[in-house]
């Protein structure tokens, strides 16, 4: 990222494929004053050539709206990119070896930070003990978050820096986890934090992501982290950052510059850490998880946000947590009016365990489902973590994207990075090729949820699409032949017939290479150019 450039140039892009509903055969586009000014054919582009500051020869490349990632933890993403990543560790022994190597390589760090371990995928299925971590880290403070970031393992030295915990062992959850995370992140200097944020946003830009929804809060980061990120994004050229602050203090959220008192305002935890709140017990544990808010608290928050003109939003994964949100929002609608609640576009993050009844309630209440298709790709299937936690029958009900769309529920796709990586085309593929076939959606619907859906989730219906007057947030891609999904079959049949009059998208079938981002532009300003292009 760099200091924000002056007024954006007037640019003509030509000799490519422009994904635009304004003209399904468009091969050229003009951008002026940060907005899309025109889309059309190559022949008509000559009329603009002399009146622009720059002409970009696309040489057959595809131009699409830039992606919007609707759920990101920016600083944690940057720290994961520059720190210890355990997501590919195949075993406990391999993870401990990576900790030893990292501790040796980073003698200057006050606290060692790592992320991504997942014992459910390791032989034996157990996390490291505190004693094992003490040895691997040579007695230094160490914080290792589980892949879902709802639990962590730590060393004795970090416990010593955390007031009131004593010498607990095993993965820490709930308040204990929040306490050790706060102690660990307190050791990150402002300069380190800003560098992590720049790293994360630059990486997002390199993937064709033009905007991210930062989901922050007092149990996740800090006020300084949140306001620093918003300030950095406003001052430097890079992806847009829309901030959400997860606290039941509407005045504070507004004062911090948040779009809503929303995001990861926890109603429950996560399935992997056995803290998602369920109606019936886990298959592999004799309890139903954790509930952090009840329906009355949800209702009070939705009323306060609606009356203040801010979005409310909640983290809810388990079926009991989703029911709590629905009951609370419905109670709020009875108090302030259904029309006002629907107009506010309140959000539910994750919303994994849904029923036909809660899906219908989402549609009735105008709730946006901010969801992460990569969760299914990583944890779904007959032998995945979902099946381990819930049994195969319940696991097959998770992440029902097709049912949500059929009911008219707005979808916004994200990554929850660093839980799963920033990977927009991989996210689209995961939704289109869901491990449970009846939950699959078309590539076009998935692409829309990851572009226009993110803008609609913040109340903007005029963006995330390349039509005249829309913000010039776009990405240029090197990709294989475009295909058009047949309208009478969401998943199985494909058409390359240009007479369809529908803009094409890349073939994302498993095994095919994903598109490569060549350039990302936000508000008419170039924020990424692939070296050599």
N, C-alpha and C positions, 0 to 999 in steps of 0.2 A: 504494500500500500504506500501511497505517497500523498503529499499535500494536495488538497482538492484543486483541480485545474479550473481555469476561467470558464466563461460561457462555452457550452459544448459546440463543436463544429457542426456545420451542415454537411452531411455525408450522403453520397449515393452508393449503394451497394448493388452490384449487377452481376449477371451471368451465374446465378445460383438457383436454389430452390427456397422460396420464402413461404414459411408455414403461416398462412393467413386466411381466415374465413372471409375476408373482404374480397379475395381473389384466389381461388384454389389452384390456379395455374401461375401465380406470381413468380417472377424470376428476378425482380428488382425491388428496391425499397429506398425511399428518401427519408432521412432523419434531420429534423431542424428544431433548434431550441429545446433539445432534450425530449422531443416527442416524435412519434411516427407521423410523417407528413403525407406520405403517398406509398402505395404498393401497387405493382402492376407488372406489365410484360417488358421484356428486354427491348423490344422495338420502341416502346413509348418512353423508355428511360433516356434516350438521346436528348429529349427536350430539357432535361434537368442538368446535363453534363457540364454546361458552362456556368451554372449558377451555384455550384457547391464548392466547399473548401477542400473536399477530399473525395476521390473515387476509389472504392474498394472492389477489386476484381475477385469475385467469390470462387471463380474457377470450378463451378459445379457444387460448391459446398451448400449445406443446408443451414438456413437461418430459422431459429425458433424463438419464441419468448424465453427469456431467462427463467430458470427454475426459482421457485420460492420454497425454501425449507421451513416448514411451519413449526418446528420444535428443535431448538439447538441450545446447547450450553457452551457458549463461545470460548470462555477462558479455559474450561475443562478440556474442550476439544483441542485448543492450542497446546495445553500442557501434555495431553496424551500424544500429540504429534511430535513433541520435542522430548518427551520423557519416556518412561518405561511402559511398553505396551505388551501385555500378557495375553492378548486375545488369540494369538496363534500358538500359545504354549500347549503342546499335546499331552502333557502330564504334569503332575505335581513336581516331580523331580526336575523337569525342564524349566518350570516356572521358578523354582528356587535357584537354579543355575543362572537364570536371567537376572534375578535379584542380586546375586553375588557380583555378576559382571557389572551391573549398573552401579552398585555401591562403590565398586573400585574405580569406575570411570568418572564418578561425580563426587570427589572429595570436598568440593566447595559448598554443596547443598546442605542447608541447615536441616531440612527434612526431605527424605527421599519420597517421591510421589510416583505411583504406578496405578495402572487401570487395566481392567479387561479380563481378569481370571474368571473361569467358569468351571467349577468342580464337577458339574453335571456331565461334562464332556471328557473328564479324565478317568483313566482306569482307577478303580477304587472309589471314585466319586466323593472324595473328601477334600476340604480346603486345607491350607497349611496351618499348623499350630503356631502359637506365639513363640514357642521355643525354637521351632524351625526357622521362623523369620528372624528372631534375634541372632541366630548363628549366621544366616545368609547375609544379613545387613550389618554384620560385625558390631552389633550393639547400638546402631544408630536409629534415630526416629524414622519410621517408615509407615506410610499409609498406602494400602492397596485396595482400591474399590473393586467390588464385583462388577461384572459386565453390565448389570442393570442399575448400578450406582445406588442401590437401596441397602447395601450392606458392605462391610469392609473388614479386612484383617489388618492388624497393626502390630508393631513391636512394643516391648515393654517401655522403651525409651520414649515413644510417643504417648503412651498412657501416662507416663510421668509428667508430661507437659499438659495433660488434660485434667482439669479439676474434677474431683468427685467420682471418678470411675473405678479407682482401685486397680486390682490386677485381674480383671476379667479376661477370659480366654474365648477363643472361637470367633466366628463372624459377629460383628456388632451391627445391630439394627436400630431403627427408630431413634429415640433421643440420644442413646449412646453413640450411634453412628454420626449423628449431627454434631455431637460434641467433639469427636476426634477429627472429623473433617474440618471443623472450624479451627481447631488447633493446628492442623497440618497446613491449611491454606493461609493461616496468619503468618507463616514463615515465608510466603511468597512476597517478594518486594514489589512495589508499584511498577518498577521498570520491567521486572520479569513478567508481571501480569499484562502490561501493555504489549510486550513482545509476543506473549502467547495469543493475545487477541488478534494482533496483526497476522500471526502465522495462520490462525484458524480462518480469518476472513480472506487472506490471500489464497489459501487452499480451496475455499468455497468458490472463489472467483475462477480458479483454474478448472473447475468442474461445471462451469456454466450456471452457477447459482448467483442470482442477482439480488436476492434478499433473504434474510434469515430472521426468524422470530426468536428472540432471546428469551428463554424461560428461566428467569432468575427469582431469587427470594432469599429471605433470611436463613433458611435451612439449607440453601444450595450454594450461595456465594456470599455476597455482602453488598451493602449499599454503595460503597466505594467502587467495587468491581462493576456494578451495574451502571452507575452514572459515568464512570470512566470509559466504559465501552460505548455508551451512547455519544459521549463527547468525541471519542476517537473516530467513530463512524461519521459524525457530522463534519469533522475537520479534514479528513483524509479521503482520497479517492478509493472506493471499494464497494462491496455490496452494501445495500441498505440494511439497517438493523432496526427492527420493530421490537420494542422492549415490553415484556410483561413482568410484573412484580407480584409474586405469590404470597400475599399477606392480606388478612382481613382488616386492613386499615386503608380505606379508600382514599382518604386525604393524603396519606403517605405515598401511595402509588401515583397519584396525580402529581405530587410535589417532586417525585423522582423522575418524572417525564415518561411514565409508563402509559402504554395504550390501554392497559386494563390491569385490574387487581386479579390476575389470572395466571394461567400457565400451570406450574407444578404446585398449586395449592392442594396439598395432599388430602384426599378423602381416604386413601389406603396406600399400600406399598406396591410391591411387585411380586409376580408369581415365582420367579427364580429364587428370591429370598424368603419365600413363604410368608410374605407380608401383604399380598393382595387380599382384600376382604371378600370372602365367599359366603354364599348361602349354606352350603354343605361343606364338610371338611375336605382338606386335601387328601388325595389318594396316598401320598407318602408322608403324611404328618397328621396327628390327631387333633387338629385345631382348624379354625376358619380364617386365620390371618389377623390383620390389624385394621381397626377402624379409627381414623383420626378426626373425622367430622361426622355429625349426625345431620338429619334432614333439616332440623330447625336452624342449625348453623349455616347450612347451604342456603336456605330460604332468606335468612337475614342478610347474607352477603349479596345475593342476587338482587334483593330489594335495594340495598344501599348503592350498588353499582349502577343499577338501572336509573335510579333517581339522580345519580351524579353524572350520568352520561358516559360511563365507562363500561368496558366489557368485564364481565365476570367469567371465571373459568376455573376448572378443577381437574386435578389428576385423579382418574378413576379407572381401574383395571378390572378388578374382580366384579362378579355379577352383583354382589351385595352392595359394593361401592357405587356401581352405576345406578342401582335402584335408589340408593340414598340421594344421588344427584337429581334424578328424575323427580322423586318425591319433593325434594326441596325446591326445585325450579317451578314445579307445578303449584306449590304453596305460594311462592312469590308471585306467580302470574295471577293467582286469585286475589292477591292484595293490590298489585299495581296495574293489573290488566294484561291480558295475553298479548295484545297488539304491541304494547311497550316492551315486553320481554322478547318477543320475536324480533322487533326492530333492533334491539341491542346486540343481536348475534353473539350471545354468550357461547362459550366453548367448553368442550370436554376433551381433555388430552388422553390419548391411548384408547380408552373405550373398547377394550378387547373382548370382554365377556358380555355379550348382548343377547337379549331374547327378542322374539317378535314384539312383545309388549313394550320393552324399552326402546326398540327401534322406532316403533310408532310414536312413542312419546317424544323422542328426539325430533321427529318430523313436525309434530304438533306444536312443540315449544320453540321451534326455530333454532335448535342447538347445532352448532358446527362440530363435527367429529374430526378432531385433529389426530390423525392416525399414522402408524409407522409400518408399512408393508414389510420392511426388512425383518421385523420381529418374526413374522411367519416363516420367512426364508431361513432364518437362523434357528428357530425353536419349534417350528411346526413339524408335521409329519407323524407317522405312527410311532417312531422311536425317539422323537425329540423331547425337549425339556417340558413342553406343555403336556405331553402324554404322561411323562413321569410324574408331574405334579397333580394332574387332574384325571388321569385315565384317558384312554383313547376316545371314548364317547364324548366326554365334555370337551376334550382338546379339539375335536373336529368342529365345534361350534364357534371357535375363536376367530376374530377379525373378519366378520361377514360383510365384506365390502359391497358385494353385489346386492345383498338385501338392503343395505343402507341407501344405495343409489336408487333402487326400485322404489323405496319409500319416500324419496325426495330429500334425504338428509344431505346437507352440504358436506363435502369431504375436502380436507386440506392435508396433503401428505408431507411428512417430515421424516427425520432420521433419529431424533433424540440423541444426536451425537454428543458425547463419544460412546453412547450405548451401542449404537451401530454407526458405521462410518458415513460421512457425507458421500453420497453416491446416488445422484438423482436418476440416472437411467437405470441403475440397478434397482432402485425403488419402484420405478414404473414396471420393470420386468417382474419384480416380486408380486405386485398386485395382479398383473395380467396372467401370471403362472402360479397363482396361489397353490399351496400344497393340497388344499381341499378344493376340488374343481368347482363346486357350486358357489364358492365365494369369489371366483375370478371375475374381473371386469375387463373391458376392452382396453387395449393399449391407448386408444384415444381418450377414454374416460380417465384412465390413470394419469396420462400426461396432463389433462386438464386439471385434475386434482392437485398436481404438483406444480402447476403454473398459475392459472387463473384462480384455482381454489385457495391458494395462499393469500392472494389479494382480497378475495371475497371474505376471507376469515377476518380481515382487519377492517371490513366495511367498505372496500373499494370494488366497485363493479366495472370500472372503466379501464382496468389494467390486466396485465398477464396475458395479453393477446395482441397480435401485431395488426392493428387497424389504425387508420388516421385518427389522430387525437390522443392515442394511448401513450403512456410513458415509453420511451425508447429504451427498454430493458430487454436486451436480446443476447443470444449466443449464436456463434457460428460453429458448425460441426463438420468434421470429416466422417463420412459414414458410407455404408453400402447402399444398394438400391432401396428406394423408399417403397413401402407397400401401403395399401389402403384396406382396412378391415371391412369386410362385407357387412352392410347394415343389418342383414337378417340373421346373423350368427355372431354373437359377441366374441367368441373365442376361436372356434375351430377353423372357419373358412376365411381365406384372404383373397384380395383382388388387387391386381396391379393395373387394372383397366382405367386409363385416364378419363374415360367418359363418366366415371363416377362423380366427378366434380367435387371431390373431397380432398383436402390437403393430405399428403402422405406423411408417414412417420417411419423411422427405421424399423427393420425387422429385429425384434428383441427376443426371438426364440432362444431357448437355452442352448448354449454352445456357440452362438453367434457373437462376434465382437461387438462391444458397445461403442457408440459414437465417441469420438475424441474431440474435446473442445479446442478450437483454434483461437477464439476471441470471445470475450465477454464484455458487454457494454451496459452501463447502468445510467439511466437518465441522459443518454447521449455521450457519456464519458467512458472511454475505454479503461477497464479495470484489470484486464488480463489479455495478453497476447502470447500464444505459445511460441517459445524460441524457435527461430528458423522459419516462421510463417510471415 
